[in-house]
Amino acid sequence: MKFATAELNSRIFIGLVLDDKIMDLQKAEKKLFEFETIPDTLIECVREGEKFVQHISQLVEWYKKKDNIESASFIYPLADVKLLAPIPKPQKNIICIGKNYRDHAIEMGSEQDIQEEMMVFTKAPTAVIGHQKEIDIHKNVTAELDYEGELAVVIGKEGRSISKDQAFDHIFGYTIINDVTARDLQKVHKQFFIGKSLDTSCPMGPFLVHHSMVKDLEHLKVETRVNGELRQSGCTKEMLFSIPEIIETLSRGMTLEAGDIIATGTPSGVGNGMNPPRFLKEGDQIDITIEPIGTLSNQMKLL
């Protein structure tokens, strides 16, 4: 299942993507089942876990059986809606794993930059924007904005001291994040928080894909294009720390909650790693593709 937070005619709703269409889940439930139980936000749905997923499965099956039902009131062309970030207002900072691909660690420094222990930092929730929203170039704040295409994990079940063997039981699904970074602010402040948390520096989406749709997590391609030019092309099997290892490490003494978002690191090919560096400029188009999630697209704001 592929979920979205979308907007149509000033109404924000939780949607299920069906090929080139999207089902307004609350309206469909009211029409088909004649009652309303689906929450208003996707983060609340995630907290319901498999109960929510099973309910939506029943809703879709019931819809398929109703040959004569008028669906125009709850199914729209996907092209007609505006896609927001799947979780527009995360409950806490987005957790990020740094230098989790060997070649990226090398391009950012040297072989010595490959970490024996996991590098962890966070991005502020206020940085989150959705698919096709503009990224602010922050001309008066930074001259070195960079892109980082990443697979993100959305936790579906609370837990602490989660073992690697149990990790997948705690995952609701996956989305894409562009970990936009002000490289100069990273250097100035040493800690990454400010350089990673400027407004609009966390594009997310376009969809939240349930874990059941991802059959081979170790072989997902992560590709980033800038103005159509392929800059990043990596594979999740290249991660230095796997997703189960990440969850095990993060949950040692710290509770992971349903709705928590973990960005798992970026492959090589970032602008800062080029010679000379190629930072983002106004009007640049950034497209990050990870199938079966889709493509997250954003443009740098024109000044």
C-alpha positions in Angstrom: 0.0 0.0 0.0 1.1 3.5 -0.9 -0.2 6.3 1.4 -0.1 10.0 1.0 -1.1 13.2 2.7 -2.8 15.3 0.0 -4.7 18.4 -0.5 -7.6 19.1 -2.9 -9.9 22.2 -2.8 -8.3 23.4 0.4 -9.1 20.0 2.1 -6.2 18.0 3.5 -6.8 14.3 3.5 -5.2 10.9 3.9 -5.1 9.0 0.6 -4.3 5.6 -0.8 -2.6 5.7 -4.2 -4.2 3.4 -6.8 -2.1 3.6 -9.9 -2.8 7.1 -11.3 -5.6 7.8 -8.9 -5.9 8.5 -5.2 -8.6 7.4 -2.8 -9.7 9.8 -0.1 -9.9 7.3 2.8 -12.2 9.1 5.1 -14.7 9.8 2.4 -14.5 6.3 1.0 -15.0 4.8 4.5 -18.1 7.0 5.1 -19.5 6.1 1.6 -18.8 2.4 1.7 -19.1 1.5 5.4 -21.3 4.4 6.5 -19.2 5.2 9.5 -16.0 7.2 10.2 -13.0 5.8 12.1 -10.0 6.8 10.1 -7.9 9.6 11.8 -7.2 13.0 10.3 -3.5 12.6 10.0 -1.2 9.9 8.6 0.9 9.9 11.8 -2.2 8.8 13.7 -2.8 6.1 11.2 0.8 4.9 11.6 0.3 4.7 15.3 -2.6 2.3 14.8 -0.2 0.0 12.9 -1.5 -3.2 11.3 -5.0 -2.5 12.6 -5.2 0.5 10.2 -3.6 -1.4 7.3 -6.0 -4.3 7.7 -9.0 -1.9 7.8 -7.8 -0.2 4.6 -7.4 -3.6 2.9 -11.0 -4.4 3.8 -12.1 -1.0 2.5 -10.4 -1.6 -0.9 -11.8 -5.1 -1.2 -15.3 -3.8 -0.5 -14.8 -1.0 -3.0 -13.9 -3.5 -5.7 -17.0 -5.5 -5.1 -19.3 -2.5 -5.4 -19.5 -2.3 -9.2 -22.2 0.3 -9.4 -21.1 2.6 -6.6 -20.4 6.3 -7.5 -16.7 6.7 -6.7 -16.2 10.3 -8.0 -16.8 11.6 -4.5 -13.8 9.8 -3.0 -11.4 8.9 -5.9 -9.5 11.6 -7.7 -6.9 11.7 -10.5 -3.5 11.8 -8.7 -2.5 14.7 -11.0 -5.3 16.9 -9.6 -4.1 16.8 -5.9 -1.2 18.5 -4.2 1.0 16.1 -2.3 2.2 17.2 1.1 4.9 15.5 3.0 3.4 12.1 4.2 4.0 13.3 7.8 4.0 17.1 7.4 4.6 17.7 11.1 6.8 15.0 12.7 6.4 14.6 16.4 10.1 15.1 17.0 13.4 15.6 15.1 14.1 13.5 12.1 16.9 11.1 13.1 19.7 11.0 10.5 22.6 8.6 9.9 25.8 10.2 8.6 28.4 8.8 6.2 26.6 5.4 6.0 27.8 4.7 2.5 31.6 4.1 2.1 32.1 6.1 -1.1 30.2 9.0 0.4 32.4 9.0 3.5 35.5 9.0 1.3 34.3 11.8 -1.0 33.6 13.9 2.2 37.2 13.3 3.4 39.2 10.2 3.2 39.3 6.5 4.2 39.7 7.7 7.8 36.2 9.2 7.6 34.7 5.8 7.5 33.1 5.4 10.9 33.5 2.4 13.2 30.6 3.6 15.1 27.4 5.0 13.8 27.2 8.8 13.2 23.9 10.2 14.3 22.4 13.7 14.1 19.0 15.2 13.7 17.0 17.7 11.6 14.3 19.9 13.0 10.6 19.1 12.1 10.1 22.6 10.9 12.5 21.8 8.0 9.9 19.4 6.4 8.2 20.2 3.1 6.4 18.1 0.6 6.8 16.9 -3.0 7.1 19.8 -5.6 7.5 22.4 -2.9 10.3 25.0 -3.4 13.5 24.8 -1.4 14.5 28.2 0.0 18.0 29.1 -1.2 18.7 31.1 2.0 20.9 33.5 0.2 21.7 35.6 3.3 22.5 32.5 5.4 24.5 30.1 3.3 26.4 29.9 0.0 26.8 26.1 0.1 23.5 24.3 -0.1 23.8 20.6 -1.1 21.5 17.7 -1.8 21.5 14.2 -0.2 19.0 11.6 -1.5 18.1 9.1 1.2 15.8 6.2 2.0 13.8 7.0 5.2 12.3 4.5 7.7 9.1 5.3 9.5 8.7 3.5 12.8 5.3 1.8 13.3 5.6 0.3 16.8 7.1 1.7 19.9 10.1 -0.1 21.3 13.3 0.1 23.3 16.3 -2.2 23.2 15.1 -3.6 19.9 17.3 -6.4 18.6 18.3 -6.6 14.9 16.1 -9.7 14.6 13.1 -7.7 15.9 13.7 -4.6 13.9 11.4 -5.2 11.0 8.5 -5.8 13.4 8.8 -2.1 14.4 8.8 -0.6 10.8 5.6 0.7 9.3 7.1 1.7 6.0 9.4 3.8 3.9 9.6 7.2 2.3 12.3 9.4 0.6 14.1 12.4 2.2 16.3 15.0 0.6 18.7 15.8 3.5 19.4 19.3 2.2 22.6 20.6 3.9 24.3 23.9 4.3 27.9 22.7 4.2 29.4 26.0 5.3 27.2 26.1 8.4 28.2 22.5 9.2 31.8 23.6 9.3 31.1 26.8 11.3 29.0 25.2 14.0 30.8 21.8 14.1 27.6 20.1 15.2 25.3 19.5 12.2 22.0 20.7 13.6 21.8 24.2 12.2 23.3 23.2 8.8 20.7 20.5 8.5 17.7 22.3 9.8 17.1 25.4 7.8 13.5 25.9 6.8 12.5 23.8 3.7 15.7 21.7 4.0 13.9 18.4 4.5 11.8 17.6 1.5 9.9 14.3 2.2 7.7 12.0 0.1 6.0 11.8 -2.3 4.5 8.7 -0.5 4.8 6.5 2.5 5.0 3.0 1.3 3.9 0.2 3.6 6.7 -2.3 4.4 4.8 -5.1 2.6 5.5 -3.4 -0.7 9.3 -3.5 -0.3 10.3 -7.0 -1.1 14.1 -6.6 -1.2 15.2 -3.9 1.2 18.9 -4.6 0.6 18.8 -3.9 -3.1 16.9 -0.6 -3.5 18.5 1.9 -5.9 18.9 5.4 -4.6 19.2 7.9 -7.5 19.4 11.7 -7.5 19.3 13.9 -10.5 20.0 17.6 -10.6 18.5 19.3 -13.7 18.2 15.8 -15.3 21.9 15.0 -14.7 22.4 11.8 -12.7 24.5 12.7 -9.6 23.9 9.9 -7.2 23.4 6.3 -8.0 23.7 3.9 -5.0 22.2 0.8 -3.6 21.0 0.1 0.0 23.3 -3.0 0.1 26.2 -0.6 0.2 25.2 0.8 3.6 27.8 0.4 6.2 25.1 0.0 8.9 22.0 -1.9 7.9 18.5 -0.8 8.8 18.2 -3.5 11.5 21.6 -2.4 12.9 20.5 1.3 12.9 17.3 0.5 14.8 19.1 -1.7 17.3 21.7 1.0 18.0 19.2 3.9 18.3 16.9 2.0 20.6 19.6 1.1 23.1 18.3 3.1 26.1 16.2 5.3 23.9 12.5 4.6 23.1 11.6 4.7 19.4 8.0 5.7 18.9 5.4 5.1 16.2 5.8 7.9 13.7 9.6 8.4 14.3 11.5 9.0 11.0 15.0 7.8 10.4 17.0 8.9 7.3 19.5 6.1 6.6 22.3 8.0 4.8 23.2 9.1 1.3 25.3 7.5 -1.4 28.3 9.3 -3.1 27.8 12.0 -5.6 26.9 15.0 -3.5 27.8 18.4 -4.8 30.4 19.0 -2.0 32.3 15.9 -3.1 32.9 17.2 -6.7 36.0 19.0 -7.8 35.3 21.8 -7.8 32.2 21.6 -5.6 28.8 22.1 -7.3 26.4 23.5 -4.8 22.7 24.1 -5.5 21.7 27.4 -7.2 18.3 29.1 -7.8 16.1 27.3 -10.1 17.8 23.9 -9.9 15.5 20.9 -10.1 16.3 17.9 -7.8 14.7 14.5 -8.4 15.3 11.6 -6.0 14.0 8.2 -7.1 13.7 5.0 -5.0 11.3 2.4 -6.3 8.7 1.3 -5.3 8.3 4.6 -3.4 8.5 6.9 -6.4 10.3 10.2 -7.2 10.6 13.1 -4.8 10.9 16.3 -6.8 11.7 19.8 -5.6 13.0 23.0 -7.2 15.3 25.6 -5.7 13.4 28.8 -5.3 13.8 31.5 -7.9 14.8 34.8 -6.4 
